[in-house]
Amino acid sequence: MGRGKIEIKRIENPTNRQVTYSKRRAGILKKAKELNVLCDAQVALIMFSTTDKLTDFVSPNTTMKKTFDMYQQASGTNLWNSHYEKMQEALKKQKETNRKLRKEIGQRVGGEDLSDLSFEELCGLEQHLESSVKIVAQRKFTQITTQTETSKKKIKSLEEMHNNLLHEYKDLRKNMH
């Protein structure tokens, strides 16, 4: 006895829907493999479950890319166009950001062409320069202090060495006479 026809509509119960998906997924994969073997057809099948789990099948004698390329050629469509356009737009934005950063670096380092800056930007740049000057001055002070301390230690060490040599010299002169 054959099965009765079922109405094709969305299954509301998530558990039943998942069970049906699993069974039908296995069935369609079997059909794709049979089509490939029986008819020597190039088959590519991609499915995503409601949980975004990928199931795919590609004929053993080809690749997914080759199949997509054949599809594009046969249908006259370009699957990658929108992706390429998005990448071009992202590249354009990155170039603009890069240009702005280079300009800002040039202004901060070389002081070139400040006429394009607003009052707020000039104030911000001034504050940044003032804090940079303070940092440089502090670093310079630290280096000078360190060098001074090192020089003082060397002088003290040399003075001690000089005094030791002087005492040795005096002792030698005493012992010689």
Secondary structure, 3 states (H helix, E strand, C coil): CCCCCCCCCCCCCHHHHHHHHHHHHHHHHHHHHHHHHHHCCCCEEEEECCCCCEEEEECCCCCHHHHHHHHHHHHCCCCCHHHHHHHHHHHHHHHHHHHHHHHHHHHHHHCCCCCCCCHHHHHHHHHHHHHHHHHHHHHHHHHHHHHHHHHHHHHHHHHHHHHHHHHHHHHHHHHHC
